[in-house]
Amino acid sequence: MPFIEAAGITQHYDLTGPADAPVLLFANSIGTSFHIWDDVIPLLSQRYRILRYDMRGHGLTQVTPVTDDAGYSMDILADDAAGLLDALGIDRAHVCGLSIGGMMAQRLAVKAPGRIRGLILCDTAGVIGPQSVWTDRIAAIRARGMTAISDGVMARWFTQAFRDGRPDQIRGYTAMVARTTEDGYVGCAMAIRDADLRAANAAITAPTLVICGEHDVATPPDAARELAAGIPGARFELLPGAAHIPGVEKPAELAALIGGFLGDL
């Protein structure tokens, strides 16, 4: 399992694919590890050098403390990703981010435009609210631990058909959420709660594709369309039959959208 010191923390990452191929960085959603991309990677790894990592406080990446007044921020999370690229000697990359990973990618594209070759924003938005949703979720976690939310988020992540047909996977993803560190989840929840990237997104210059699952209730298609409209030249694609985690529900379809978009650049 590769680990590296980057941006002041020990980050867990995975780097596979041809050494001379363009790098494609994947950033995951809150409450998950980089394994949510497991079924997508084999479909793209012949053409791209795939870099995945666990976000701060998630998976096997180091957690840093969070207080009621000081959590993480999108700037911190974007700096983590940039620091990982620096530590691995990668100057530029395509970046694909999901949910909070997509918000991080938006911020990275504004802060470090020269690092981004192509930008794919999956099931995300410039603002994900209302703030009270995150405040209430943080309070529930602090009172009762991660199990307070682990079952409930499954209905937001996956369609009913997927939940009914894949009970083993649902139990696995429930465990993934439950085992996320409290400070890691709460810190990232604070980052989402406090972020409004809409005005800054007008400065994004990277070619951008916004993708949203047809049945996503966490970041609905209308929010994704608004995101695309706020980024110069961005394209929008609706992914039928998927909810908030399309790389798990529809990996082949998602990989085809990503590969088709990047192949045109």
N, C-alpha and C positions, 0 to 999 in steps of 0.2 A: 504494500500500500504506500504510494508516494506521498510524502509530506514535505513542505517547504516553508521557510520563514519568509513572510511577505506582508507588507503593510503593518508590521509590528505584531503579527500573530502567526501561529502555525496553521497553515492551510492544508487541507486534504484535497488532492486533485487526481485526475486521471488524464493522461495524454497518450493518444493512440492514433495510428494512421500514418500514411507516407510522410517521411521527414521533410520532403520538399514540396508538400501540398499546402495550399492556403489553410491557415488556422481558422477553425470555427469554434468559438467559445459558447458553451451553454451555461446559463444561470437559472437555478431552480426556484421554485415557489416557496413561500413560507411554510414551515412545518415538514419539509421534505429533505431528502439527500439527493445527490446527483444521480442516484439510481432510477429516478423517474424517467430518465432518458435512455434507459437500457435497450428498449426495443427500437428506438430511433437510430441509435448510433451505427449498428451494422449496415443500415441502408445508405449511409452517407460516408462511411469511413474509407471507402476506396478512393474518393475524390477529395477528401478534406482531412486535415490533421485535427482531430477532435480533442478539445480541451474541456473537461468538466471539473467542477469544484464544488465543495460544500460551503455554503454561505456561513458567515460568522455566527457561531453558536449553534450550527446545524450539522448533522452527520458527525464527522470526525474532526471538523475544524474547531479550533479553539474558541471557547466562549469568553467574552469579557463582561464584567459586572454591569448591571443595570440598576438604577435607582428610580424612584417615582418621578424624579425631576430630570433625569438624564438617561436616555436610551440611545439607540443608534440613530443614524440619519441616512438619507440617500447619498449624501456626500461621502460619509464613512464607507458605505457599501460599495460605491463606485470606486473609491480609492483602494478598497480591498481588491477589486477586480484588476484595476490598473497595476497595483503592486504585484499581483500574481503574474501578469504578463511581463512586467519588468524582471521579476525573479527568474522567469523561465527564458528570458532573452527574446521575447516576441514583441516586435515593434508594432505590427498591425494585425487585426483579426476581424473576421466576420463575428458578429455577436448576436446570439439568439437568447432572449430572456423571457421567462414565463412568470406572470403575476408580479410579485415583488422583484423577481429577476428582470422582468420587463421594465419596471420602474427604474431599477438600477441602471439598465442599459440605456434608457432615455437620458438619465443624468450623465452617464459616462460619455454619451455621444455629444452632449453639450460641453462638458468640461474638457474633454480630450478628443476633439473631432478628428485629429490626425491619426488616432489609433483605430478608427472604425472603418472597415472596408464596406461592409453591408450590415444592415440592422434589421433583425426580425423580432417583432414584438408580439408575443403570444398571450392571449387572454389576460390583458392588462389594460391600464388606462393612465391618463395623466394625473388623475386624482381618484382614489378608491375610498369611498366613504359610505355613509356619513361618519364623522369622527366618533360619534357615540358608539358605533358598532365595535370599534377597536378599544375604546375605553372600557366598555362592558366586558369584552372578551379578556382584556388584561386583568380586570378585577376578578373574573371567574377563575382564571389561572392562578392568580395569587392566593385566592381563597381555598381552591380545591385541587390545584395541580393540573397538569396537562390532560389528565383523563376527563376533566370537566368539559373539554371541547373536542376530544379525539373522535368520538362517535358522530357528533353533529356535523363536522365538516365534510364527511363522506357524501352527504346529500348535495353539498355545494360543488364538490369536486367531480362527481361522476353521475351519469344518467341513471335513471331507475333501472333500465334494461341491463346496464353493465353491473350494477350492484346486485341485481337478482341473479345474473348469470355467472358471476365470478366471486362467490362468497369468500373463497380462500384469499384472493387478492385484496378484497376489502378488509379482511381481518389483518392482513399484512400492512396495508397502508394506515389502518387505524393504529397499529403498533408503532409505525414510523412516527406518527404525530405524537403519540403518548410518550415516546422516548426522546423527543427533542428537548433540549435543555430549556428550563423555564426562562432564564435570562436571555437565551438566544431567541426564543420565540417572542417574548415580550419586547426585547430591544427592536426586533424587526417590525413588530406590530406598531410600535411607537413611530418608527421611520415611515411606515405607510400612513398612519394617522396624520402625521404632521406634514406630509408632502403634497404640494400642488405644483405639478411640473408643466401645466398647460401653457403658460405664457412663455417660459423658457424654451419649450419645444419648437417654437418658430425658428430657432437658431440651428436646428439639426440640419446638417448638410449631407449626411450619409444617405445613400439609397435605402429606402425603408419599406418593409412589408409588414402590415399589421394583420394578424390572424386571430379569429375568435371562433370558439365552438358554438354551434347553433343553439345549444341548450345551456350555455353558461349563465348561471344566475349570480355568480360572484362578481364578474366583470362582464355584463351583458353585451351583446352585439352592438347596441346603440352607443354604449360607452367606447367600444373599440372603433366604431366608425368616427366618433368625435375625435378620438386620438389621431386617427389617420388624417382627418381633415385639418388638424392643427400642425402637421409636419409637412413641410414643402415637398410636393411630389410623391408622397407616400401612397402605396396601394393597399387596398383592403381585400381580404379573402375570408368568406364564411366557411367554416368546416362542418359539414353536415354530420349529425349523429354523435357529436362530442359535447362534453360539458367543459369544465375548467382545466382539466389535465389531459389535453389531446394526445400527448405523447404516449400515454398509457392506453387510452381508449381507441385511438385511431393513428397508430404510429406510422403505418405505410402512407396514409393520406397526408399526414403532417410532413413526413420526410419528402414526399413528392412536391409539396408546395415550397418547402425550403430549398430543395435542390433546383427546382425550376426557376425560382427567383434568383438564386446566386449564380446559376448557370448563364443568366442573361447579363450579368454585370461585367 
